[in-house]
Amino acid sequence: MHTDDIDRILLTHTAIARRVGKMAGEIAAAYENTEIVIVPVLTGSMIFMADLIRRLPLKMRIDVVAVSSYPGRNRTSRGASILFPGSLPMKGRDVLIVDDILESGQSLAAVAKLMRKRGAKSVKTCALLRKPQAIKKGLAADFMGFDIPDEFVVGYGMDYNHYYRNLPYIAVLKANVFSNRA
């Protein structure tokens, strides 16, 4: 693992697991006796979504959407662009969109708009992390994990230039990584 590139761990695997368990309880209570469609936003939410759904005692289907916001080595959002819209029918279904991080709100808004356009009965959102710019804009997901500082984070599914997704925690990279990684 590329742990030499890590400046510091922001959220430990234990802290993440604890919060994901609590979020699963909140979601289960909100959707009690309801079948839902979970729609993770690829690829950053993969690990989070996998851990979350294993803790949900709900009847569910899973569809995926792919959204590009931080292509390649970018550390700032380039806007949300839907690359793959999913394939399951959404008409009349309760949909829960799962994303890794809420920053500008563009990804969640784009996917929510798509689900409503496809006829979803209800659309709720879930995000593991929220940055200060989202807080300043008054943005929140229906189910929130952690508020974090305005730093570029990796691990637990999130990447920089397609690396670091496999870290079991959420971390901040050393500054020199951004200038050295090809």
Secondary structure, 3 states (H helix, E strand, C coil): CCHHHEEEEEECHHHHHHHHHHHHHHHHHHCCCCCEEEEEEECCCHHHHHHHHCCCCCCEEECCEEEECCCCCCCCCCCCEEEECCCCCCCCCEEEEEEEEECCCHHHHHHHHHHHHCCCCEEEEEEEEECHHHHHCCCCCCEEEEECCCCCEEECCECECCECCCCCCEEEECHHHHHHCC
